Amino acid sequence: MQQETEKQSPAGRGEDEGAPRRLRESLTLHLENIYPESDATDLARQVISAFWPDGMRPRRRGRSPLHPIWSERDTYVITYGNSLVDGEHKPLDLLFDFFTTRLKGIVSGVHILPYFPYTSDDGFSVTDYRAVNSILGDWQDIERIASQFRLMSDLVLNHGSSQSAWFAEYLQGHAPYDKFYFEASPEDDLSAVVRPRAHPLLREVETANGVRHVWATFSHDQIDFDFSNPDVLLEFIRIFRFHIAKGVRTVRLDAVAFVWKEVGTNCIHLPQTHEIVRLFRLLADYAEEPVVLITETNVPNVENLSYFGNRNEAHAIYNFSLPPLILHALLNGTSKHLCSWQMAMPPAQLGCAYLNFTASHDGIGLRPAESLLEDSEISDMIETVQGFGGLVSMRRMPDGGFRPYELNVTLFDALKGTVKGLDDWNVERFLCSQAIAMALEGIPAIYIHSLLATPNDLEGVEKAGYNRAINRHRWNYPELLARLADPQSLQARVFAEMKRLLAIRIRQPAFHPNATQFTLQLGETFFGFWRQSADRTQSIFAIHNLSDEMETIPAVSLNLIGGENWLDLLSGECVRQHGGVIEFAPYQCRWISNRQ
């Protein structure tokens, strides 16, 4: 992402805490909405001190959302800190080597999933937010990666480990941690609470103040914080600043939709939750460092879009509906639902962006497909993927029943075939899915196991005892390098083509995250859209054959401007406006542009 060159001068004298008046007023307003019974003015002073300690000063003016700090050159790779291991070197050293020697200049950002000490959920049950898991490395390793790539880090603010020092202090009744965790009663009406998991919501614990029941949205080892206590918010603001000081420039607010609870409500997307996101955005906008805020909300599409706010919440949101819709399209050879969804998607306002991904460490979420796919279509998709070795995780419904929550599978194996069964088009089908995500409006985010065509890790599931381990393989680094050196291996073939696609993509102004996009109607076997650069000098028709058959489209069906030379950027073929038909091999993708 682009680095800012404007030097901001300190705030003028006479302004409280060195903070501009607009910042103080905006903070006060947010805090009044979150904590109406507290002194919002005093809380605003505490927030400023927490985020700008030790004589630090905010910018005189917040960044304008009209000037985004990303471009077509931006792509993230998502990885665990120990996705690469060799038993000898620190895993973060191996990541640094892999990214700097094989992806430098092609990939701009790295999202290292929680690299803190933890007790469960592969890092999302944090015991210490200010330490690096010593098995992975240390802060020096994190800062070294941050010096070469834009580093995305998780702020796991909904919950913390039940084995942390904080929770131990809570159990002993020691301030301030005695009020850090959300408590409820088994007698409370919790029937409306939206659940992402199937276990009981409350966990009984013995404390110095007697028996308590703490809230556990994700697992009984992950105890939810009580953000109705301002001290909790202030502590996470300090952690936010600490991570920025260590080189983090993109902050992912993990599971943020659940942070505010009120008994008797659904406890998701409550107004105070959005106010908290707005407050973090305000701090990011006034930080000297160019900090980007991303919300992680694995929910139906309309709910997910709400986290843009009015360009005052997340800079970027995960495009959660994309993975299940792409999977459905390629398993069934139809763009019907993909096109309907894409035509209904609003373009991200300038200063906001979609984060386009096709797979993640959590699998392929099914909640974002609700209302976009019929239940029978989701069931068919689940059955097909299970036939390719995939698994499915469930969530508990308010009526006590269960519903599929996500598919647990590597994307490469999920695309081994179609609803008709296994076939020989695995690589082509998979690369088609990646080309779509790279070309769509937004910023691509590629999971490392997609980059490496990693197969299902069923042995990992057996060892770990949970479904998500199927897509969290740890590559032996020397073995991986040997495979990448063998041009006949799946890893080498897919990795080389992914790099080629990315190298082409980052040179196209029409692929700027906010460039114009228009969905094309080319028949169900094609998914196509037109992108145009902000200065209108480049157009790209991105067209993808979703079927296992040779397909054609008439050249005249595209609005190829006469007098310009049109070229397929992927194949190098010239395309003529009146050249008859354009042929597509099974799963072939074409990026037809008027500029090379």
Phi, psi and omega in degrees: 000155185293143176264140180285143179250343182291130178267122180267133177276155180298158177297152183291164180293155175090352179266132186306129178059018182072015185259139177301150182300319182297322177297313181298318180294319180293317177300316181300318180297314178299317183290327175298322181286328181277317186233072185298340182264002180255166175280098186295326180295316178293320178298321179299320177297320180293322178297316179298317179294326181289322185268335178235071182277172168054042176081003177292152181232145173285167171297156176293326180227145176290153178296140177282133177292350179284353181237079181296152182253032175231167180209183178296346181278358186264128174214138175255148166246131181263131182207154167280158178296336180242032175293338177238126181222156174218001179078000183234311183262161175296135180305324179293331173296318181293320176299316180300316179297314182298314183288320183285329183269339187236345184229357180299132180090347178249320178250134183260335186229151177232125173259106175268113179301164193318120184249022182265165172301143185206172179238343180197178176057035176048041173115342185270015170238080193281137175259335182208111184283351183249015180230155173261137176305118186297339177293331182271322184155216181215183183297329178298322178293319178297314182294328179294317177295318180295337179284342183249337182222158173286116187268125171258135181226153181270132167257097184276085192259353179281327189207161176222172184292141176288352180251016180279165176296324178301313183289328176298319177295322177300313182298328180274357177076023183272131176289150358273359189287348178294347179237024183271343188240147186278127180249150175213178180244144175301341180276348180294152175278102181249018187293335183270354185296129177283127185243131172268357183226173184253353183283164176302142185290321185259145175241127179280131178225151177263122180240172177297340179260013179107186180289133176230158176240112182262152185278133182222085184299316191256328174191165180285355172266354183241098187266129185286138176283160180253094183284356172288349173267112182304333180297330178293313178300315181298321180296320180286334173293320176296319178295319177306310180295320181299316180294321177298320179296337179270006174108357179291132180237350172231124185246124179261117178277098186287133175050034188294336183299339187259003194292332182253129181241141170219120180302135181097355177246180178280351175058035175216138179059030181292157183306322180295329177299312180295324177296321179296318177297318179298323179294316177297321178297319179299316178298318179298320182292333180261359177286144175298323180285143180282084185268131176253135182252129179235131178262138178253101184227093184277078188221170177307155193305312183298320179295319180298317182297336183296343184278001165285334186060217174253059185060026182231013175243245182288142168293322183219149175233148176294135179275073191294335180284341184297311183302310180293329180287320176295317179299314179300317183298317183281333176285333184250352179068033181220142178260009187309303184282325178300316180292316181300316179296314185295322180293332181272350181285125177289144173296141178296134178298152179303130185099353175236160181205152171274143172259108187268119179223157180244344180204155178212178179297341183265359184093197183252108184293140180257340177302318180295347178270350180297135184079347177260329176239148175290155179303323180293326179288322176295318179298318178296321180295316178300314182298319180296313182293323176298327177294339178261016176096003181281166180235169179226138176251149186247163172230154180274136178265161180303331180278004179093351178279183182234151180218144178302132182256319180200154172269131177253109187188151169283145183297325181300317179283332177296337182252029177297335182200207179230190176297344178278347180122188180295149175209192184258016186253020185306308183296313182295319180295317180297313181296329175298317179300322182287322179296323178298310183295327179290330186270337183294156174306126180131188181251124179289142174227116189247124177290139185303329181282344168282319178302329187251009179050046182288133177278172177304135178258078181291330176294323177296323177297316181297319181288317185279329179085014176218153189297324187295342179296344181298335184241028181229041182298146174252111180286133166289117190300313177301322178295319179298315180298323178295319178293320179292336178278348180262105186298345180270349183284153177301318182299315180294317182296313182289316182298316180297319181287324176297318177296320180296315179299315180295320180297326176287315185302315189289356178259006186250110177301334179290348176261015171305141182307334180250013178293153182303144177222138178221129182282134180264148177253098187238013184100158189294336182280352179245144166241115184223152177206157181253132175242143178223134181295159183300326180272004175064018180271339180235134171240142174228127171263107180265112187232133188228124176279116183269004187249167177266021179240156171292131181230158178224156170226146176294137179300329182288350178285347176257143179276068179283116184296127181295148179085357178248152179268118183257135186225138171281111184297337184273323182256342183083003182280143173282145179235126182255143185302320181246040185268026179081242182245156174252123184269146177228121172291167177309126177063016179288144177242141176230133172248095187268115189233152175270000177226137176276000000 
